[in-house]
Amino acid sequence: MNDIKDLIKTLHPLERRVAPLLRQTAIFSELVKKSRLKDVEVMRALQWMQNKQVLKIKEDVKEVLVLGENGKKALKTGLPELVFLNSIKHKAKLLDKIREETKLSKEEINACIGLLKGKASIHIGKGLVVSINDNGRKLLQRGSFEEKLLKKISGKEVDVSKLKDEEKFAFENLKKRKDMIKPVIKKEWFVILTNTGKKLVTSNLGPEKTIEQLTPAMLKTGSWKNKEFRAYDVKINVPRIIRGKKHFVNQAIEYAKRIWLDMGFKEMTGTLVQTSFWNFDALFTAQDHPVRDLQDTFFIKNPARGRLPDKKLVETVKQTHETGWTTGSTGWKYKWDEEEAKKNVLRTHTTCLSAQTLTKLKKEELPAKFFALGRCFRNETIDWSHLAEFNQTEGIVVDKNANFRHLLGYLKQFFKKMGYEKARFRPGYFPYTEFSIEIDIFHPVKKEWIELGGAGIFRPEVVKPLLGIDVPVLAWGPGFDRIIMEFFNINDIRELYKNDLKQVRKIKEWMR
């Protein structure tokens, strides 16, 4: 803000109180003393002025030395080793005599002997008679480096980074001794005025207190007249408020569910753990099909097996696998194993929900439309477009008049509402559909087509055993996570679920 007068009108009372003091000092601690405000009030005023580009706040962090309790004691009575030397500077004495005269503890006496022997300042003779030598006398005359450092610390603030060599030596020695000296981290803040700030602090700021709020009482009495009101700057930077919100993937899921609901579909739900019967057998997937292999499927260890549905349905599915039952098919021509069908798996697709829904439908409820959108699991090699866990959107339309063109229409409409004007459909193969197609969308960054999943019309071998009649059932199950990557500018599918709070806060809302 270039107009100083307009700037002055926006100043808070705290800013008005601190700003003139910036002509005298740029040190935060001194500003606190001179203003007689609390630390937090001064800092708040400086931060507000920084937002207004009046100044910049710089932080200085340094390590300084302070005295411990033993260090303070040593300043009064002397360092133990110097007290020890003073007791023998005129004549040698027995160690017990020294302890008696100096009142030093046994631990202190032993420490003194070690220190003074290390400095070659004493001699210990027979019978533990201790005498001082020339080095000891010189030490008493000049004083120890440790003693000098303690005196320096007591008189002023000592910056560790500015210690001289002999002071560093003393510092290292004193650090080894209990509660003599300790370094502490000290922070100080300094203010650097901008050109605008230099003009502001030398300007007449007017009254320290301005009216912050117009009250009904002021209007009633007219006391607001001829008073100065503080102006509010609507352009000023304010702290960012992080609001609570749903994870962006959940936002997209809710939107997709709304698409299907608006198109007249009902939602199917079910458990993540399914028996192989529902996940594979009910969908006419042969028990020796490679998709059941551990390379693709996660089998549950405990409990390893689950319960099958009623015997009539199980028998019908068995016969369809073995001979084709009454579907006009020859089946897979193998002996169907009930124990294999009982194996529990993490569902590899949501199509198992479609199979379960067909068994519950009654003829009088037709035509009917259902959808599902949920988590599935496959033992995939994880890369930019594959995860071991993924969301799939499932759908079926049960209608005697349904045909392949209707299938493509439903899919095109869904992808259009999800933001893809064009999608590619190509012939594919699935054990449970005929016609079968693969659904692709083009990734604008990777510059390649991404496979989303399959669709088709359920074969009679699926529909008739489950529903009891042979009627067209349109079915699809594209992967959902790949569909939403482009909207969020995510090029690696792994980023959808990395639980990065910063990403969740910054990523845009799902709005189609």
C-alpha positions as CSV (number, residue, x, y, z in Angstrom):
1,M,0.0,0.0,0.0
2,N,1.7,3.2,-1.2
3,D,-0.6,5.8,0.3
4,I,0.7,6.3,3.8
5,K,-2.4,8.1,4.9
6,D,-4.6,5.2,3.8
7,L,-2.2,2.8,5.5
8,I,-2.4,4.7,8.8
9,K,-6.2,4.4,8.8
10,T,-5.9,0.6,8.8
11,L,-3.5,0.4,11.8
12,H,-4.7,-1.6,14.8
13,P,-4.1,0.1,18.3
14,L,-1.2,-2.4,18.9
15,E,0.4,-1.4,15.6
16,R,0.0,2.3,16.5
17,R,1.8,1.7,19.7
18,V,4.7,-0.3,18.3
19,A,5.3,1.5,15.0
20,P,6.9,4.7,16.5
21,L,9.3,2.6,18.6
22,L,10.8,1.2,15.4
23,R,12.6,4.5,15.1
24,Q,14.6,3.6,18.3
25,T,15.2,-0.1,18.0
26,A,14.8,-3.1,15.6
27,I,15.2,-5.8,18.3
28,F,12.0,-7.6,19.4
29,S,12.9,-7.9,23.1
30,E,13.6,-4.2,23.4
31,L,10.4,-3.4,21.7
32,V,8.6,-5.4,24.3
33,K,10.3,-3.5,27.1
34,K,9.7,-0.1,25.6
35,S,6.1,-0.7,24.6
36,R,5.2,-2.4,28.0
37,L,3.1,-4.8,26.0
38,K,3.1,-8.6,26.2
39,D,5.4,-10.6,23.9
40,V,2.5,-11.9,22.0
41,E,1.0,-8.5,21.5
42,V,4.2,-7.0,20.0
43,M,4.7,-10.0,17.8
44,R,1.1,-9.8,16.6
45,A,1.6,-6.1,15.7
46,L,4.8,-6.9,13.8
47,Q,3.1,-9.7,11.9
48,W,0.2,-7.4,10.9
49,M,2.6,-4.8,9.7
50,Q,4.6,-7.4,7.8
51,N,1.4,-8.4,6.0
52,K,1.0,-4.8,5.0
53,Q,4.6,-4.8,3.6
54,V,5.7,-2.3,6.2
55,L,8.5,-4.5,7.5
56,K,10.1,-7.9,7.5
57,I,10.7,-10.1,10.5
58,K,14.0,-12.0,10.7
59,E,14.7,-14.7,13.3
60,D,18.1,-15.2,14.8
61,V,18.7,-18.5,16.6
62,K,21.9,-18.9,18.7
63,E,23.2,-21.2,21.4
64,V,24.2,-19.4,24.6
65,L,25.7,-20.5,27.9
66,V,24.1,-20.3,31.3
67,L,25.3,-21.4,34.7
68,G,23.9,-24.4,36.4
69,E,23.5,-24.6,40.2
70,N,27.0,-26.0,40.7
71,G,28.4,-23.3,38.5
72,K,26.8,-20.6,40.6
73,K,28.1,-22.2,43.7
74,A,31.6,-22.4,42.2
75,L,31.6,-18.7,41.5
76,K,30.9,-18.0,45.2
77,T,33.2,-20.6,46.8
78,G,35.6,-21.3,44.0
79,L,36.0,-24.3,41.8
80,P,36.7,-27.5,43.9
81,E,40.2,-28.0,42.3
82,L,41.3,-24.4,43.1
83,V,40.0,-24.8,46.7
84,F,42.0,-28.0,46.9
85,L,45.2,-26.2,45.6
86,N,44.7,-23.3,48.0
87,S,44.7,-25.6,50.9
88,I,48.2,-27.0,50.1
89,K,49.8,-23.9,48.6
90,H,52.0,-23.3,51.7
91,K,52.7,-26.9,52.8
92,A,51.9,-30.5,51.9
93,K,49.1,-32.2,53.7
94,L,47.5,-35.5,54.2
95,L,44.5,-36.2,51.9
96,D,42.2,-36.6,54.9
97,K,43.4,-33.3,56.3
98,I,42.6,-31.6,53.0
99,R,39.1,-33.1,53.0
100,E,38.6,-31.9,56.6
101,E,39.7,-28.3,55.9
102,T,38.0,-27.8,52.5
103,K,34.7,-29.5,53.4
104,L,34.8,-31.1,50.0
105,S,32.9,-34.4,49.5
106,K,34.7,-37.6,48.8
107,E,33.5,-37.5,45.2
108,E,34.8,-33.9,44.8
109,I,38.2,-34.8,46.3
110,N,38.6,-37.7,43.9
111,A,37.6,-35.5,41.0
112,C,40.1,-32.8,42.1
113,I,42.9,-35.3,42.2
114,G,42.1,-36.5,38.7
115,L,41.9,-33.0,37.3
116,L,45.0,-31.7,39.0
117,K,47.1,-34.7,38.1
118,G,45.9,-34.2,34.5
119,K,47.2,-30.7,34.6
120,A,50.5,-31.9,36.4
121,S,49.8,-29.5,39.3
122,I,50.2,-31.7,42.3
123,H,52.4,-34.5,43.6
124,I,51.1,-37.4,45.8
125,G,53.7,-38.9,48.1
126,K,53.8,-41.8,50.6
127,G,51.0,-42.0,53.0
128,L,48.8,-39.9,50.6
129,V,50.6,-36.7,51.4
130,V,49.7,-34.2,48.6
131,S,51.9,-31.2,47.7
132,I,51.7,-28.5,45.1
133,N,54.3,-28.0,42.4
134,D,55.3,-25.1,40.2
135,N,52.5,-25.8,37.7
136,G,50.0,-25.7,40.5
137,R,51.3,-22.4,41.8
138,K,51.1,-20.9,38.3
139,L,47.5,-22.2,38.0
140,L,46.6,-20.4,41.2
141,Q,48.2,-17.2,40.1
142,R,46.6,-16.9,36.6
143,G,43.4,-18.8,37.4
144,S,41.9,-21.6,35.4
145,F,40.2,-21.3,32.0
146,E,37.2,-22.9,33.5
147,E,37.0,-20.2,36.3
148,K,37.4,-17.4,33.8
149,L,34.6,-18.8,31.6
150,L,32.2,-19.1,34.6
151,K,32.9,-15.4,35.5
152,K,32.3,-14.4,31.9
153,I,29.0,-16.2,31.7
154,S,27.8,-14.6,35.0
155,G,28.5,-11.1,33.7
156,K,27.0,-11.3,30.1
157,E,25.4,-13.5,27.5
158,V,28.0,-15.8,25.9
159,D,27.4,-17.1,22.4
160,V,28.8,-20.6,21.9
161,S,29.8,-19.9,18.3
162,K,32.0,-17.0,19.4
163,L,34.1,-18.8,22.1
164,K,37.8,-18.4,21.8
165,D,40.0,-21.6,21.7
166,E,40.8,-21.6,25.4
167,E,37.1,-20.9,26.2
168,K,36.1,-23.8,24.0
169,F,38.5,-26.0,25.9
170,A,37.0,-24.9,29.2
171,F,33.5,-25.3,27.9
172,E,34.2,-28.9,27.0
173,N,35.6,-29.6,30.4
174,L,32.8,-28.0,32.3
175,K,30.2,-29.8,30.2
176,K,31.5,-33.1,31.7
177,R,30.8,-31.9,35.2
178,K,27.4,-32.1,36.7
179,D,25.2,-29.0,36.5
180,M,28.2,-26.6,36.1
181,I,27.2,-25.1,32.7
182,K,24.7,-25.7,30.0
183,P,24.0,-24.4,26.6
184,V,20.5,-23.2,25.7
185,I,18.9,-22.2,22.4
186,K,17.9,-18.6,22.4
187,K,15.8,-17.0,19.7
188,E,15.7,-13.3,19.0
189,W,13.7,-11.4,16.3
190,F,14.8,-8.4,14.4
191,V,12.8,-6.0,12.2
192,I,13.9,-4.7,8.8
193,L,11.8,-1.7,7.6
194,T,10.8,-1.5,4.0
195,N,10.7,1.9,2.2
196,T,7.0,2.1,3.2
197,G,7.8,1.3,6.7
198,K,10.5,4.0,7.0
199,K,7.9,6.5,5.9
200,L,5.3,5.1,8.3
201,V,7.4,5.2,11.5
202,T,8.2,8.9,10.9
203,S,4.6,9.9,10.1
204,N,2.0,11.3,12.5
205,L,-0.1,8.2,13.3
206,G,-2.8,10.2,15.1
207,P,-4.6,8.9,18.2
208,E,-3.4,5.6,19.6
209,K,-7.0,4.4,19.9
210,T,-9.4,4.4,17.0
211,I,-13.0,3.1,17.0
212,E,-12.9,-0.6,16.0
213,Q,-16.7,-1.3,16.1
214,L,-19.8,0.8,15.7
215,T,-22.3,-0.1,18.4
216,P,-26.0,0.6,18.8
217,A,-25.3,2.7,21.9
218,M,-22.9,4.9,19.9
219,L,-25.6,5.4,17.3
220,K,-28.2,6.2,19.9
221,T,-26.1,8.8,21.7
222,G,-24.3,10.2,18.6
223,S,-20.9,9.6,20.3
224,W,-19.5,8.3,17.1
225,K,-19.5,11.8,15.6
226,N,-16.1,13.4,14.9
227,K,-14.3,10.2,16.0
228,E,-11.8,8.3,13.9
229,F,-12.7,4.8,12.8
230,R,-10.2,2.2,11.8
231,A,-10.4,1.3,8.1
232,Y,-10.4,-2.4,7.1
233,D,-8.3,-3.6,4.2
234,V,-10.2,-6.4,2.5
235,K,-7.1,-7.2,0.4
236,I,-4.8,-8.0,3.3
237,N,-3.4,-11.5,3.7
238,V,-5.2,-13.5,6.3
239,P,-4.3,-16.9,7.9
240,R,-5.5,-19.8,5.7
241,I,-8.3,-21.7,7.4
242,I,-8.2,-25.5,6.7
243,R,-11.8,-26.7,6.8
244,G,-12.8,-30.3,7.2
245,K,-13.9,-32.0,4.1
246,K,-14.3,-35.5,2.6
247,H,-11.4,-37.2,0.9
248,F,-11.4,-36.3,-2.8
249,V,-11.9,-39.9,-3.9
250,N,-15.0,-40.2,-1.7
251,Q,-16.3,-37.0,-3.3
252,A,-15.9,-38.6,-6.7
253,I,-17.6,-41.8,-5.5
254,E,-20.6,-40.0,-4.2
255,Y,-20.9,-38.1,-7.5
256,A,-20.7,-41.3,-9.6
257,K,-23.4,-42.9,-7.3
258,R,-25.6,-39.9,-7.9
259,I,-25.3,-40.4,-11.7
260,W,-26.5,-44.0,-11.5
261,L,-29.3,-43.1,-9.1
262,D,-30.4,-40.3,-11.4
263,M,-30.5,-42.8,-14.3
264,G,-33.0,-44.9,-12.3
265,F,-30.6,-47.5,-10.9
266,K,-30.8,-49.0,-7.4
267,E,-27.6,-49.6,-5.4
268,M,-26.3,-53.1,-4.6
269,T,-24.1,-53.6,-1.6
270,G,-22.2,-56.6,-0.1
271,T,-19.2,-57.8,1.9
272,L,-15.6,-57.6,0.8
273,V,-15.0,-61.3,1.6
274,Q,-16.9,-63.6,-0.7
275,T,-16.9,-67.3,-1.3
276,S,-15.5,-68.5,-4.6
277,F,-19.0,-69.6,-5.4
278,W,-20.3,-66.0,-5.7
279,N,-17.0,-64.6,-7.0
280,F,-16.4,-67.2,-9.7
281,D,-18.7,-70.2,-9.9
282,A,-22.0,-68.3,-10.1
283,L,-20.5,-66.3,-13.0
284,F,-19.7,-69.4,-14.9
285,T,-15.9,-69.1,-14.4
286,A,-14.4,-72.6,-14.5
287,Q,-12.7,-73.8,-11.4
288,D,-9.5,-74.4,-13.3
289,H,-9.5,-70.9,-14.9
290,P,-6.2,-69.0,-14.4
291,V,-8.0,-66.0,-12.8
292,R,-8.5,-68.1,-9.7
293,D,-4.7,-68.6,-9.3
294,L,-2.9,-67.0,-6.4
295,Q,-1.3,-64.6,-8.9
296,D,-4.6,-62.8,-9.3
297,T,-6.6,-63.6,-6.2
298,F,-6.2,-63.1,-2.5
299,F,-7.5,-66.2,-0.7
300,I,-8.5,-65.9,3.0
301,K,-6.5,-68.1,5.4
302,N,-8.9,-67.9,8.4
303,P,-11.6,-68.9,7.9
304,A,-10.5,-70.6,4.7
305,R,-14.0,-71.7,3.7
306,G,-17.5,-70.2,3.8
307,R,-21.1,-71.4,3.5
308,L,-22.8,-72.1,0.1
309,P,-26.3,-70.9,-0.6
310,D,-29.3,-73.2,-0.8
311,K,-28.7,-76.7,-2.3
312,K,-31.0,-76.2,-5.3
313,L,-29.0,-73.1,-6.5
314,V,-25.7,-74.9,-5.9
315,E,-26.9,-78.0,-7.8
316,T,-28.1,-75.9,-10.7
317,V,-24.7,-74.0,-10.9
318,K,-22.9,-77.4,-10.7
319,Q,-24.8,-78.9,-13.6
320,T,-24.3,-75.8,-15.7
321,H,-20.5,-76.1,-15.2
322,E,-20.5,-79.8,-15.9
323,T,-23.0,-80.2,-18.7
324,G,-24.6,-76.8,-19.4
325,W,-27.8,-77.8,-17.7
326,T,-30.8,-76.5,-19.7
327,T,-29.0,-73.4,-21.1
328,G,-28.2,-75.0,-24.5
329,S,-24.5,-75.0,-23.6
330,T,-22.2,-78.0,-23.1
331,G,-20.7,-76.5,-20.0
332,W,-17.0,-76.8,-19.1
333,K,-17.1,-80.7,-19.1
334,Y,-15.4,-81.3,-15.8
335,K,-16.3,-82.5,-12.4
336,W,-17.3,-79.5,-10.3
337,D,-15.9,-79.4,-6.8
338,E,-18.1,-78.1,-4.0
339,E,-15.0,-77.6,-1.6
340,E,-13.4,-75.4,-4.2
341,A,-16.5,-73.2,-4.4
342,K,-16.4,-72.8,-0.6
343,K,-13.0,-71.1,-0.5
344,N,-13.1,-67.5,0.8
345,V,-11.5,-64.7,-1.2
346,L,-11.3,-61.0,-1.1
347,R,-13.7,-60.1,-3.9
348,T,-11.9,-59.6,-7.2
349,H,-14.8,-57.6,-8.7
350,T,-18.2,-56.2,-7.7
351,T,-19.8,-58.5,-10.3
352,C,-20.4,-61.0,-7.4
353,L,-23.0,-58.5,-6.2
354,S,-24.8,-58.7,-9.5
355,A,-24.9,-62.5,-9.2
356,Q,-26.4,-62.3,-5.7
357,T,-28.9,-59.6,-6.9
358,L,-30.1,-61.8,-9.7
359,T,-31.0,-64.7,-7.3
360,K,-33.2,-62.3,-5.3
361,L,-35.1,-60.8,-8.2
362,K,-38.7,-61.9,-8.9
363,K,-40.2,-62.1,-12.4
364,E,-42.8,-59.4,-11.4
365,E,-40.0,-57.0,-10.5
366,L,-38.7,-56.9,-14.1
367,P,-37.4,-54.8,-15.8
368,A,-34.8,-53.8,-13.2
369,K,-31.6,-51.8,-13.0
370,F,-28.9,-52.0,-10.3
371,F,-25.4,-50.5,-9.7
372,A,-22.6,-50.9,-7.2
373,L,-19.5,-48.9,-6.5
374,G,-17.0,-50.5,-4.1
375,R,-13.6,-51.8,-3.3
376,C,-12.1,-54.8,-5.0
377,F,-8.8,-56.7,-4.5
378,R,-6.3,-58.4,-7.0
379,N,-2.8,-59.5,-6.6
380,E,-1.5,-57.0,-9.1
381,T,2.0,-55.7,-9.6
382,I,1.7,-52.1,-8.4
383,D,2.7,-49.4,-10.8
384,W,1.3,-46.0,-12.1
385,S,-1.9,-47.6,-13.3
386,H,-2.3,-50.7,-11.1
387,L,-3.1,-51.2,-7.4
388,A,-3.8,-54.2,-5.3
389,E,-6.9,-52.4,-4.1
390,F,-9.2,-50.5,-6.4
391,N,-12.7,-49.3,-6.8
392,Q,-15.0,-50.7,-9.4
393,T,-18.4,-49.5,-10.6
394,E,-20.8,-52.3,-11.4
395,G,-24.1,-52.2,-13.2
396,I,-26.8,-54.6,-14.6
397,V,-29.9,-54.0,-16.6
398,V,-32.4,-56.9,-16.6
399,D,-34.9,-56.4,-19.4
400,K,-36.3,-58.7,-22.1
401,N,-36.1,-55.8,-24.6
402,A,-32.5,-54.8,-23.7
403,N,-29.8,-55.1,-26.4
404,F,-26.2,-54.3,-27.1
405,R,-26.9,-50.8,-28.3
406,H,-28.6,-50.0,-24.9
407,L,-25.4,-51.3,-23.2
408,L,-23.2,-48.8,-25.1
409,G,-25.7,-46.1,-24.5
410,Y,-25.7,-46.5,-20.7
411,L,-21.9,-46.6,-20.7
412,K,-21.5,-43.5,-23.0
413,Q,-23.9,-41.5,-20.8
414,F,-22.1,-42.4,-17.6
415,F,-18.6,-41.5,-19.0
416,K,-20.0,-38.3,-20.4
417,K,-21.3,-37.2,-17.0
418,M,-17.9,-38.2,-15.5
419,G,-16.2,-35.8,-18.0
420,Y,-15.2,-38.0,-20.9
421,E,-17.0,-37.1,-24.1
422,K,-15.5,-40.1,-25.9
423,A,-14.6,-43.6,-24.7
424,R,-13.4,-46.5,-26.8
425,F,-15.1,-49.9,-26.9
426,R,-13.3,-52.9,-28.4
427,P,-14.1,-56.6,-28.6
428,G,-13.1,-58.6,-25.5
429,Y,-13.6,-61.9,-23.8
430,F,-15.0,-62.8,-20.4
431,P,-16.2,-66.2,-19.2
432,Y,-19.6,-64.8,-18.2
433,T,-20.6,-62.4,-21.0
434,E,-21.2,-62.6,-24.8
435,F,-21.1,-60.1,-26.5
436,S,-18.1,-58.8,-24.5
437,I,-16.2,-55.5,-24.8
438,E,-13.2,-53.8,-23.2
439,I,-13.7,-50.1,-22.2
440,D,-10.8,-47.7,-22.7
441,I,-10.3,-44.0,-22.1
442,F,-7.4,-41.9,-23.4
443,H,-5.0,-40.5,-20.8
444,P,-4.0,-36.9,-21.9
445,V,-0.7,-36.9,-20.1
446,K,0.6,-40.4,-20.6
447,K,-0.7,-40.2,-24.2
448,E,-2.0,-43.7,-24.1
449,W,-5.3,-45.6,-23.8
450,I,-6.1,-46.9,-20.3
451,E,-8.1,-50.0,-19.9
452,L,-10.9,-49.6,-17.4
453,G,-12.6,-53.0,-17.4
454,G,-15.1,-55.1,-19.2
455,A,-18.8,-55.1,-20.2
456,G,-21.2,-57.2,-22.1
457,I,-24.4,-59.2,-22.0
458,F,-24.5,-62.0,-19.4
459,R,-24.5,-65.5,-20.9
460,P,-27.5,-67.8,-20.3
461,E,-25.1,-70.0,-18.2
462,V,-25.0,-67.1,-15.7
463,V,-28.6,-65.8,-15.9
464,K,-30.7,-68.9,-16.1
465,P,-29.3,-70.7,-13.0
466,L,-29.5,-67.5,-10.9
467,L,-32.7,-65.9,-12.1
468,G,-34.6,-69.0,-13.2
469,I,-35.4,-67.6,-16.7
470,D,-33.3,-66.7,-19.7
471,V,-33.5,-62.9,-20.2
472,P,-31.0,-60.3,-21.5
473,V,-28.9,-58.9,-18.7
474,L,-26.6,-56.0,-19.6
475,A,-23.5,-55.9,-17.4
476,W,-20.4,-53.8,-16.9
477,G,-17.7,-53.3,-14.3
478,P,-15.0,-50.7,-15.2
479,G,-12.4,-49.7,-12.8
480,F,-13.3,-46.4,-11.1
481,D,-10.0,-45.0,-9.8
482,R,-8.5,-44.7,-13.3
483,I,-11.6,-42.7,-14.4
484,I,-11.0,-39.9,-11.8
485,M,-7.2,-39.5,-12.1
486,E,-7.4,-37.0,-15.0
487,F,-9.7,-34.7,-13.1
488,F,-7.4,-34.3,-10.2
489,N,-4.3,-34.0,-12.4
490,I,-2.9,-37.2,-10.9
491,N,-0.7,-39.2,-13.3
492,D,0.1,-42.0,-10.8
493,I,-2.8,-44.0,-9.4
494,R,-0.8,-44.6,-6.2
495,E,-1.2,-40.9,-5.3
496,L,-5.0,-41.4,-4.8
497,Y,-4.4,-43.2,-1.5
498,K,-1.0,-42.0,-0.2
499,N,-2.8,-40.3,2.8
500,D,-0.8,-37.1,2.4
501,L,-2.7,-34.5,4.5
502,K,-1.1,-31.6,2.5
503,Q,-2.3,-33.1,-0.7
504,V,-5.8,-33.6,0.7
505,R,-5.9,-29.9,1.8
506,K,-4.7,-28.5,-1.5
507,I,-6.4,-30.7,-4.1
508,K,-9.4,-29.3,-5.8
509,E,-13.0,-30.3,-5.0
510,W,-14.8,-32.7,-7.3
511,M,-17.0,-30.5,-9.4
512,R,-18.4,-31.8,-12.7
